[in-house]
Amino acid sequence: MRAIQCVEWGGPERLRLVIMPPPQPGPGQVRIRVAAAGVNFPDALIIQGKYQLRPPLPFVPGTEVAGTIDTVGDGVATFRPGDRVVAFVGLGGFAEQVCAPQEQVAPLPSSVDMAVAAGFTLTYATAQHALAERGQLKPVETLLVLGAGGGVGLAAVELGKLAGARVIAAASSGDKLRAAQAAGADALIDYASADLREAIKQATDGRGVDVVFDPVGGSYTAAALRSLAWRGRLLVIGFAGGEIPQIPANLLLLKEVSAVGVYWGEYAKRDAAGNGRLLAQLLRWLAEGRLRPLVSRQYPLAEASRALEDLLQRRAVGKLVIRP
């Protein structure tokens, strides 16, 4: 099979397109013929050796896929060859075939396009786990989404609206803000041209926001943290801006606010049953048309490096997908 391989730590330009034997499913695993693979920020970090997961070289990156099962390992009773599925694989997705434990695979409704599904799992599961479980977002509350034009940011906008919250979307360009507005955002902030803290104050009549969804980090985290209302929650998703912020403890004390870590991948491993329920709910909403993921660009497998570079340079609006 063809696959993208990381043979040395570094940027996307160091990835190689190779021919290698297809993986064989072990007990409890299924093998998926990949129709599409989502491109995510963790993929770009893993190949640079900057992520929590540091696999031995060489390896095939790619965290999430959609496709069709072509064979199953011993002990698999839930799936059979021919089933359409989505899967969170962690590694191996940028290839024509990949294996995954059956617990990390979910059936894909026939009405859902493979490219849409491939970019769905990580972003929407992260956003829903963050908002519903870690942030305890309530219908009467105000949610601020940083990085609102990216894949996980747009997912948070949609899911925040679905939860009944008022959503303020903050992003760095007009294109990203228009995408957030189309996803349902009630107010928009361009933090490339406006002071974030002052803009939040104006958008909330000085009250502040109840929940901040922060996949960006850097200086925006401090401004958002200072803009929380009484007993607000800062959800720490990631650091797409490149800088890991330092959070002063006194800011948590003054308004009894909380900084809450969100690591959906680890949650999925520790609570497979709970994660299964979360994914089933998200896929129902997707099939019903209540969620409308934006896939802005699709790349052939040979251009995986280009896809990751576009992501790192923050040129992406919505999700990028690779089509093996």
C-alpha positions in Angstrom: 0.0 0.0 0.0 1.0 3.7 -0.3 1.6 5.6 2.9 3.1 8.8 4.2 6.0 8.0 6.5 7.9 10.1 9.1 11.5 8.9 9.0 13.0 11.8 10.9 11.8 14.5 13.3 11.0 17.8 11.6 8.5 19.8 9.5 6.1 18.5 6.9 8.7 18.8 4.1 10.5 15.8 5.6 7.7 13.4 5.2 8.0 10.7 2.5 5.6 8.9 0.3 6.5 5.2 0.5 5.2 1.7 -0.6 4.9 -0.6 2.4 3.1 -3.9 3.4 -0.4 -3.3 4.6 -1.0 -3.7 8.3 -2.6 -6.9 9.6 -5.3 -6.7 12.2 -4.6 -8.3 15.6 -7.2 -9.7 18.0 -10.0 -7.2 18.5 -8.9 -5.0 15.6 -10.4 -4.2 12.2 -8.6 -3.0 9.1 -10.0 -0.1 7.2 -9.5 0.8 3.6 -9.1 4.6 4.0 -11.4 6.8 1.9 -10.3 10.0 3.7 -8.1 11.1 6.6 -8.6 14.2 8.6 -5.6 16.7 9.0 -5.2 17.9 12.6 -2.8 20.0 14.6 -1.6 17.0 16.6 -0.4 15.4 13.4 1.8 18.4 12.8 3.2 18.3 16.3 3.8 14.5 16.3 6.1 14.6 13.3 8.2 17.3 15.0 8.5 15.3 18.2 6.5 18.0 20.0 3.4 16.1 21.1 2.6 14.1 24.2 2.9 11.0 22.0 6.4 10.3 20.7 6.3 7.1 18.6 9.5 5.4 17.5 10.7 6.2 14.0 9.7 5.5 11.3 5.9 5.8 11.6 2.9 6.8 9.6 1.1 9.9 11.0 -2.6 10.5 10.7 -5.0 10.4 13.7 -8.5 10.0 12.2 -10.0 8.3 9.2 -13.2 7.3 7.4 -13.5 4.3 5.2 -14.7 0.8 4.7 -13.7 -2.3 6.8 -12.0 -4.9 4.5 -11.0 -7.5 7.1 -11.4 -8.1 10.9 -9.2 -9.8 13.5 -10.1 -12.5 15.9 -12.7 -11.6 18.5 -14.4 -8.9 16.5 -18.2 -9.3 16.6 -19.3 -5.7 16.2 -18.1 -5.1 12.7 -17.7 -7.0 9.4 -16.1 -6.4 6.0 -18.0 -3.8 4.0 -19.1 -1.7 7.0 -18.7 2.1 6.6 -16.9 3.5 9.6 -15.1 6.4 11.2 -12.1 5.7 13.5 -9.7 7.5 15.8 -6.5 5.6 15.1 -3.9 7.9 16.7 -1.3 6.9 14.1 -1.3 5.4 10.7 -4.2 7.3 9.0 -2.2 8.8 6.2 -2.2 5.6 4.2 -4.4 3.5 2.0 -5.1 1.0 4.9 -5.0 1.2 8.7 -5.9 -1.0 11.6 -7.7 0.2 14.7 -9.1 -1.4 17.9 -12.8 -2.0 17.5 -13.5 0.2 20.6 -12.1 3.2 18.6 -14.3 2.6 15.6 -17.9 3.8 15.1 -20.4 2.9 12.3 -20.9 5.7 9.8 -24.5 6.5 8.6 -24.9 6.0 4.8 -26.0 9.6 4.4 -22.7 11.0 5.6 -20.0 11.8 3.1 -16.6 10.1 3.8 -14.6 13.4 3.5 -16.9 15.1 6.0 -16.7 12.1 8.4 -12.9 12.0 8.2 -12.6 15.4 9.6 -15.3 15.0 12.2 -14.2 12.7 15.0 -11.3 14.5 16.6 -12.7 18.1 16.3 -16.3 17.4 17.3 -15.5 14.9 20.0 -12.9 17.2 21.5 -15.4 20.2 21.4 -18.3 18.2 22.9 -16.1 16.6 25.6 -14.8 20.1 26.4 -18.1 21.9 26.5 -20.5 19.4 27.9 -18.3 17.4 30.3 -15.3 19.5 31.3 -16.9 23.0 31.0 -20.5 22.1 32.0 -21.8 24.7 29.5 -25.4 25.7 30.3 -28.0 27.1 27.9 -28.2 30.5 29.6 -24.4 31.1 29.5 -22.0 32.9 27.1 -19.3 31.0 25.3 -16.2 32.6 23.8 -14.5 30.5 21.1 -10.9 31.4 20.3 -9.6 30.2 16.9 -13.2 30.0 15.8 -12.4 29.6 12.1 -10.4 26.4 12.4 -11.8 22.9 12.5 -12.2 22.5 16.3 -13.2 26.1 16.7 -16.1 25.8 14.3 -17.1 22.6 16.0 -17.2 24.4 19.3 -19.3 27.2 17.7 -21.9 24.7 16.4 -22.0 22.6 19.6 -22.2 25.7 21.7 -25.3 26.9 19.8 -26.8 23.4 19.9 -26.4 23.6 23.7 -28.4 26.8 23.8 -25.5 29.1 24.7 -24.8 32.6 23.3 -21.6 32.2 21.2 -18.9 34.8 20.6 -16.5 33.7 17.9 -12.9 35.2 17.8 -10.6 34.6 14.9 -7.8 36.2 13.0 -9.3 36.9 9.6 -12.5 37.9 7.8 -12.8 34.5 6.0 -12.6 32.7 9.4 -15.2 34.9 11.0 -17.6 34.5 8.1 -17.3 30.8 8.5 -18.0 31.1 12.2 -21.0 33.3 11.5 -22.3 30.7 9.1 -21.9 28.1 11.8 -24.2 30.1 14.1 -22.0 32.6 16.1 -24.0 35.4 17.7 -21.1 37.9 17.8 -17.7 38.2 16.1 -14.3 39.5 17.2 -11.3 39.9 14.8 -8.4 39.7 17.3 -5.9 40.5 14.5 -7.2 44.1 14.5 -9.0 44.6 17.8 -8.0 44.4 21.4 -9.5 41.1 22.5 -10.2 42.0 26.1 -11.9 45.3 25.2 -13.9 43.6 22.4 -15.2 40.9 24.9 -16.2 43.7 27.3 -18.2 45.4 24.6 -19.8 42.1 23.4 -21.0 41.2 26.9 -21.9 44.7 28.3 -19.0 44.4 30.7 -20.2 41.2 32.3 -17.6 38.8 30.8 -18.0 35.3 29.4 -18.9 32.1 31.3 -16.8 29.7 29.3 -13.7 30.1 27.1 -12.9 27.5 24.5 -9.1 28.0 23.9 -7.2 25.9 21.3 -4.9 28.8 20.6 -2.9 29.8 23.7 -0.3 32.5 23.7 -1.3 36.1 24.7 -5.0 35.4 23.9 -5.3 33.1 26.9 -4.4 35.8 29.4 -6.9 38.3 27.8 -9.7 35.6 27.8 -8.9 34.5 31.3 -9.2 38.1 32.6 -12.5 38.4 30.7 -14.2 35.5 32.5 -17.3 36.2 34.6 -17.8 35.0 38.2 -17.1 31.3 38.4 -16.2 31.1 34.7 -14.2 28.2 33.1 -11.2 28.4 30.8 -11.0 25.2 28.7 -7.4 24.6 27.7 -7.6 22.7 24.4 -4.2 23.3 22.9 -1.6 25.8 21.7 -2.0 26.3 18.0 -0.5 29.8 18.4 2.8 28.1 19.4 3.2 29.7 22.8 2.2 27.9 26.0 0.8 30.5 28.3 1.6 30.8 32.0 -1.6 31.2 34.1 -1.3 33.4 37.2 -3.0 31.6 40.1 -4.3 34.9 41.6 -6.6 35.4 38.5 -8.3 32.1 39.4 -8.8 33.2 43.0 -10.3 36.6 42.4 -13.5 35.5 40.6 -13.4 31.8 41.6 -12.7 30.8 38.0 -11.3 27.5 36.8 -8.7 26.5 34.3 -9.7 23.1 33.0 -7.6 20.8 30.9 -9.2 19.0 27.9 -7.5 15.9 26.4 -10.1 14.0 24.5 -7.7 11.3 23.2 -6.8 10.2 26.7 -10.4 10.3 27.9 -11.4 8.1 25.0 -8.9 5.5 26.1 -9.8 5.7 29.8 -13.6 5.7 29.3 -14.3 3.8 26.1 -18.0 3.3 27.0 -18.5 7.0 27.8 -16.7 8.0 24.6 -18.8 5.5 22.6 -22.0 7.3 23.8 -20.5 10.7 23.0 -19.6 9.6 19.4 -22.9 8.0 18.9 -24.7 11.2 19.8 -22.5 13.3 17.6 -23.0 11.0 14.6 -26.8 11.1 15.1 -26.7 14.9 15.1 -24.5 14.7 11.9 -26.9 12.3 10.1 -29.8 14.5 11.1 -28.2 17.6 9.6 -27.9 19.4 13.0 -24.2 19.6 12.6 -22.6 20.8 9.3 -18.8 20.4 9.3 -16.9 22.6 6.8 -14.3 20.8 4.7 -12.6 23.6 2.9 -9.9 21.6 1.0 -9.0 18.0 0.0 -5.5 16.8 -1.0 -4.2 13.6 -2.6 -2.0 11.4 -0.4 1.1 12.7 -2.1 0.4 16.2 -1.0 0.1 15.4 2.7 3.1 17.6 3.5 1.4 20.5 1.8 -1.8 19.9 3.8 0.1 20.0 7.1 2.0 23.1 6.1 -1.2 24.9 5.2 -2.5 23.9 8.7 0.7 25.1 10.5 0.6 28.4 8.6 -3.0 28.9 9.7 -4.3 29.1 6.1 -7.1 26.6 6.8 -10.7 27.5 7.3 -12.6 24.6 8.7 -11.1 21.1 8.1 -8.5 19.9 5.6 -8.8 16.3 4.4 -6.4 13.9 2.6 -7.9 11.4 0.1 -5.7 8.3 -0.4 
